[in-house]
Amino acid sequence: MNGFIELLTKLVIEAGIGASHIYYRDSLELPGYFRPSKRWDFLVVVKNQLVAALESKSQVGPSFGNNFNNRTEEAMGCALDL
């Protein structure tokens, strides 16, 4: 997943947002709706305004169906948090 995050970082920088506004190693927690905080994999914050929040998940393993169901539930929970 690191390559995916690096690609996103390059795209955001190319779009004109400075690297100092991109977080993918530290300061990744935001308040959530159903929980006090949610840890994200990639954030873009400009002038104290959230521009992007991303959580990356892989779809690998012997139980594709089970993984798909779990990822769907997580995606819905993340959407509600936002």
ABEGO torsion letter per residue (X at the ends): XAAAAAAAAAAAAAAGBBAAABBAABGABBBBAABABBBBABBBBBGGBBABBBBBBBBBEABAAAAAAAAAAAAAAAAAAX
